[in-house]
Amino acid sequence: MEKGRIAIPSEGEGGLGGTRSNHFGHCDVFTLIDVEQGQIKSVTTLPNQSHARGGCMVPVKILADNQVDALVVGGIGKGPLMGFKQVGIDIYFDATHTSIQPVVEELLADKLPVFGLAQACRGDEGHCQG
């Protein structure tokens, strides 16, 4: 990724040294990383808003309103995945790293795969990562 804004669902206070949340919709904050010429230019955090089960479109709106271009998750349901696609936010998959900085480095090095519809979690399968 050469230019844009990346969002990473984060636990606690987030930030580049923080921990990636296992559930994007219920994360505490989103760590936002602005990238120019393939380099990190700034890091900020954006509080998540609470939502009830099935309300995973709330983060879609939050991130779209904050000009996010890419989101990295360990899992995501079909509904929010389609919502992010509709607003032009690319979804990438990483279930390997729990720390945020390595996730960002992998995305900047084009080493993370795009999250496909076939990988989406289904609500009737119980808890899934993401």
C-alpha positions as CSV (number, residue, x, y, z in Angstrom):
1,M,0.0,0.0,0.0
2,E,1.6,3.2,-1.1
3,K,-0.9,5.8,0.2
4,G,-4.1,5.9,2.3
5,R,-5.5,5.2,5.7
6,I,-5.4,1.8,7.3
7,A,-7.6,0.8,10.3
8,I,-6.7,-2.0,12.7
9,P,-9.3,-3.0,15.3
10,S,-7.5,-2.6,18.6
11,E,-7.7,-3.5,22.3
12,G,-7.3,-0.9,25.1
13,E,-5.7,2.4,23.9
14,G,-4.5,1.0,20.6
15,G,-1.7,2.6,18.8
16,L,1.2,1.1,16.8
17,G,2.5,-0.7,19.9
18,G,-1.0,-2.0,20.8
19,T,-2.8,-5.3,20.4
20,R,-5.1,-6.2,17.5
21,S,-8.6,-7.1,18.7
22,N,-10.0,-10.5,17.8
23,H,-13.4,-9.0,17.1
24,F,-13.4,-5.9,14.9
25,G,-17.0,-4.9,15.8
26,H,-16.4,-5.0,19.5
27,C,-12.9,-3.5,19.6
28,D,-12.2,-0.7,22.0
29,V,-10.7,1.6,19.4
30,F,-9.5,1.5,15.8
31,T,-5.8,2.3,15.3
32,L,-5.6,4.5,12.2
33,I,-2.4,4.6,10.2
34,D,-1.9,7.2,7.5
35,V,0.5,6.1,4.8
36,E,2.4,8.1,2.2
37,Q,4.9,6.6,-0.3
38,G,4.7,3.3,1.5
39,Q,5.7,4.8,4.8
40,I,3.8,5.4,8.0
41,K,3.2,9.2,8.4
42,S,0.9,9.3,11.4
43,V,-0.9,7.1,13.9
44,T,-4.1,8.1,15.7
45,T,-6.9,6.2,17.4
46,L,-10.7,6.4,16.9
47,P,-13.1,5.1,19.6
48,N,-15.5,2.4,18.5
49,Q,-19.2,2.8,19.3
50,S,-21.0,-0.1,21.0
51,H,-23.5,-2.1,19.1
52,A,-25.7,-5.0,19.8
53,R,-25.3,-8.5,18.2
54,G,-25.8,-8.2,14.4
55,G,-25.1,-4.4,14.5
56,C,-21.7,-4.7,12.8
57,M,-22.6,-2.0,10.3
58,V,-21.8,0.6,12.9
59,P,-18.0,0.2,12.4
60,V,-18.6,0.4,8.6
61,K,-20.1,3.8,9.0
62,I,-17.5,5.0,11.5
63,L,-14.6,4.0,9.3
64,A,-16.2,5.2,6.1
65,D,-16.8,8.6,7.7
66,N,-13.1,8.7,8.7
67,Q,-11.8,8.1,5.1
68,V,-10.4,4.7,5.8
69,D,-9.1,2.9,2.7
70,A,-8.1,-0.5,4.2
71,L,-9.0,-2.6,7.2
72,V,-7.1,-5.6,8.5
73,V,-9.0,-8.3,10.4
74,G,-8.6,-11.9,11.6
75,G,-12.2,-12.6,10.7
76,I,-15.4,-10.8,9.7
77,G,-19.0,-11.7,8.9
78,K,-20.6,-11.5,5.5
79,G,-22.8,-8.5,6.3
80,P,-20.1,-6.1,7.3
81,L,-17.7,-7.5,4.7
82,M,-20.2,-6.6,2.0
83,G,-20.8,-3.2,3.7
84,F,-17.1,-2.4,3.7
85,K,-17.0,-3.3,0.0
86,Q,-19.9,-1.1,-0.8
87,V,-18.2,2.0,0.8
88,G,-14.9,1.2,-0.9
89,I,-12.9,-0.1,2.0
90,D,-10.6,-3.0,1.2
91,I,-10.4,-5.8,3.7
92,Y,-7.2,-7.7,4.3
93,F,-6.7,-10.9,6.4
94,D,-4.2,-11.5,9.1
95,A,-4.7,-13.9,12.0
96,T,-1.0,-14.5,12.6
97,H,-0.1,-11.3,14.5
98,T,-1.5,-9.9,17.7
99,S,0.6,-6.8,17.7
100,I,-0.4,-4.0,15.5
101,Q,3.0,-2.9,14.1
102,P,3.8,-6.2,12.4
103,V,0.3,-6.2,10.8
104,V,0.9,-2.8,9.3
105,E,4.4,-3.8,8.1
106,E,2.9,-6.9,6.4
107,L,0.2,-4.8,4.6
108,L,2.8,-2.2,3.5
109,A,4.9,-5.0,2.1
110,D,1.9,-6.4,0.2
111,K,2.0,-9.7,2.1
112,L,-1.6,-9.8,3.4
113,P,-4.3,-11.4,1.3
114,V,-7.5,-9.7,0.5
115,F,-10.4,-11.1,2.6
116,G,-12.8,-13.0,0.4
117,L,-16.5,-13.7,0.7
118,A,-15.7,-17.5,1.1
119,Q,-13.7,-16.7,4.3
120,A,-16.5,-14.7,5.9
121,C,-17.8,-15.9,9.3
122,R,-21.5,-17.0,9.5
123,G,-23.4,-16.0,12.6
124,D,-24.9,-19.5,13.0
125,E,-21.5,-21.0,13.3
126,G,-21.0,-19.5,16.8
127,H,-18.1,-17.3,17.7
128,C,-15.5,-16.7,15.0
129,Q,-12.4,-14.5,15.1
130,G,-12.6,-11.0,13.8
